Amino acid sequence: MTLDLGLDELLTTTRTVRKRLDLERPVERSVIEECVRIAMQTPSGANSQGWQWVFVENPATKAALADIYRKQFDVSYRVMPIGTYDDPKEQAQAVRRRESAVFLADNFQHVPVIMVPCAPGRIDGAAVGAQAGFWGSLLPAVWNLMLALRARGLGSAWVTMNLSREGGEEETADVLGIPYDRYTQAGLFPVAYTKGTDFRPIKTKPVDQVIHWDRW
């Protein structure tokens, strides 16, 4: 079943979810397969449809991926000072962001499913145009899958810290049997039902601060 969400509501309430992931409720394979079918309708360069999706349910494998993730998290984000803001609301939001990120890092092995989306090819050192075409053929499909999850009461988060550390992508590939020389990963994504589905739009910058007409 899908939530009763209009298109604009779906697009404006699909959030990064960490503390509200339900770590106890199993995620049915049929739901994931349905979301992948939807994601595969996404346009790709030359209609190549080169996506490969690895979904991890095995507890030992999830624990290994969590260890790889925390190797970078523990030496970077966990020890990074929380930003200070004059506005108490902004300060409270910064604290919540830290608590949310730490919660996910500490519980990553407990999420029901971890997703690793991959695309064929390697673009190490490639020109900007090649990189834009490469990621433009993968990331929209990943986002559409996250929208499909949200429509069914599930959530996720885009985690890339395993790719930030030298050797992290290779370690992840080794754990999952991904042919590293032929496929590039886009990150680690926890997948779980959410505790409640009442997500709201966030406050954003005014559009006149991000739109440019005819020239920058």
C-alpha positions in Angstrom: 0.0 0.0 0.0 1.1 3.6 -0.6 0.6 6.7 1.5 -2.1 9.2 0.5 0.5 11.8 -0.7 0.1 14.3 -3.5 3.0 14.7 -5.9 4.2 18.0 -4.4 3.8 16.6 -0.9 5.9 13.5 -1.8 8.6 15.7 -3.3 8.8 18.1 -0.4 8.6 15.6 2.5 11.1 12.9 1.4 13.6 13.5 4.1 16.9 12.0 5.2 15.8 9.6 7.9 18.0 8.4 10.7 16.5 8.3 14.2 13.1 7.6 12.9 14.1 4.4 11.1 12.3 1.4 12.6 15.1 -1.0 13.4 12.8 -3.7 14.5 10.3 -4.0 11.6 11.4 -6.2 8.7 11.3 -4.9 5.1 9.7 -7.2 2.6 11.7 -8.0 -0.5 8.6 -7.5 -2.6 8.4 -3.8 -1.5 12.0 -3.3 -2.4 11.6 -5.0 -5.8 8.5 -2.7 -6.5 10.6 0.4 -5.7 13.4 -0.8 -7.9 11.0 -1.3 -10.8 9.8 2.3 -10.4 13.4 3.6 -10.1 14.3 1.8 -13.4 11.9 4.1 -15.2 14.4 6.9 -14.7 16.2 8.2 -17.8 19.8 7.2 -18.3 22.5 8.2 -20.8 21.9 6.5 -24.1 19.1 4.6 -22.3 21.9 2.3 -21.0 20.0 1.3 -17.8 23.3 0.2 -16.3 22.2 0.3 -12.7 23.0 -2.6 -10.3 21.4 -2.6 -6.9 22.9 -4.6 -3.9 20.5 -5.1 -1.0 22.1 -6.5 2.2 20.0 -8.4 4.8 22.6 -10.7 6.2 23.5 -9.6 9.8 27.2 -10.4 9.5 27.5 -8.5 6.2 25.7 -5.5 7.6 28.0 -5.5 10.6 31.0 -5.5 8.2 29.6 -2.5 6.3 28.9 -0.7 9.5 32.5 -1.1 10.6 33.8 0.3 7.3 31.4 3.3 7.6 32.5 4.0 11.2 36.2 3.9 10.4 35.7 7.3 8.7 32.8 8.6 10.8 34.8 8.1 14.1 37.8 10.1 12.9 35.9 12.9 11.2 32.3 13.7 12.0 32.1 12.2 15.5 35.0 14.3 16.7 34.1 17.4 14.8 33.0 20.3 17.1 29.3 21.2 16.8 28.9 24.5 15.0 27.9 27.5 17.2 25.0 29.8 16.1 23.6 33.0 17.7 20.1 31.9 16.9 18.9 29.3 19.5 16.8 27.5 16.9 19.7 27.1 14.6 21.9 25.9 17.5 19.2 23.3 18.5 19.0 22.1 14.9 22.8 21.7 14.8 22.6 19.5 18.0 19.8 17.5 16.5 21.8 16.9 13.3 24.7 15.6 15.3 22.6 13.3 17.5 20.9 12.0 14.4 24.1 11.2 12.6 25.6 9.6 15.7 22.5 7.5 16.2 22.7 6.1 12.6 26.5 5.4 12.8 26.0 3.6 16.1 23.1 1.5 14.8 23.9 1.1 11.2 24.3 -2.7 11.5 20.8 -2.9 12.9 18.9 -1.4 10.0 16.7 -4.0 8.2 18.4 -3.5 4.8 21.4 -1.7 3.5 21.4 -0.7 -0.2 24.4 -0.1 -2.3 23.6 1.3 -5.8 26.3 0.8 -8.5 26.9 2.0 -12.0 29.1 0.4 -14.7 32.5 2.0 -15.3 35.1 4.0 -13.4 35.5 7.8 -13.7 38.6 8.4 -11.6 40.2 11.5 -13.0 37.6 11.9 -15.7 36.7 15.3 -17.2 33.7 17.2 -15.7 31.5 16.3 -18.7 32.1 12.6 -18.3 31.5 12.8 -14.6 28.2 14.7 -15.1 27.0 12.1 -17.6 28.0 9.3 -15.3 26.4 10.5 -12.2 23.4 11.8 -14.1 22.7 8.3 -15.2 22.7 6.9 -11.7 21.8 9.4 -9.0 18.3 10.3 -10.4 17.4 6.6 -10.3 18.6 6.4 -6.6 16.5 9.5 -5.7 13.5 8.0 -7.5 13.9 4.9 -5.5 14.0 6.9 -2.3 10.8 8.7 -3.4 9.2 5.3 -4.0 10.2 4.2 -0.5 8.7 7.3 1.1 5.4 6.7 -0.8 5.3 3.2 0.9 6.1 4.4 4.4 9.8 3.7 4.3 12.8 6.0 4.6 16.5 6.1 3.9 19.6 8.3 4.2 22.4 9.0 1.7 25.6 7.8 3.4 29.0 8.3 1.6 31.6 8.2 4.4 32.7 4.7 3.4 33.7 6.3 0.1 35.4 9.3 1.7 38.3 7.3 3.2 41.0 6.0 1.0 40.4 2.3 0.4 36.9 2.4 1.7 35.2 1.7 -1.6 37.5 -1.2 -2.2 36.7 -2.6 1.2 33.0 -2.3 0.6 33.4 -4.0 -2.8 35.3 -6.9 -1.2 32.6 -7.5 1.4 29.9 -7.5 -1.2 31.7 -9.1 -4.1 31.2 -6.0 -6.3 33.7 -6.0 -9.3 35.5 -2.8 -8.2 37.4 -2.5 -11.5 34.1 -2.4 -13.5 31.5 -0.7 -11.2 31.4 2.5 -9.1 29.3 2.7 -5.9 27.1 5.7 -4.9 27.1 5.1 -1.1 25.5 3.1 1.6 21.7 3.6 2.2 19.9 2.3 5.2 16.4 1.2 4.3 13.6 0.8 6.9 10.0 1.6 7.6 9.8 4.9 9.4 8.3 5.5 12.9 5.4 7.6 11.7 5.0 9.1 8.3 4.3 12.7 9.2 7.3 14.3 7.6 7.1 18.0 6.8 8.8 20.4 4.3 11.9 22.1 5.7 12.7 25.8 5.7 14.8 26.6 2.7 16.5 29.7 1.3 14.4 32.2 -0.6 14.3 31.2 -4.3 15.7 34.7 -5.3 19.0 33.6 -3.5 19.4 30.6 -5.8 17.9 31.6 -9.1 19.8 33.4 -11.8 18.0 34.7 -15.0 20.0 34.8 -18.2 23.4 35.4 -16.4 24.9 34.5 -13.0 
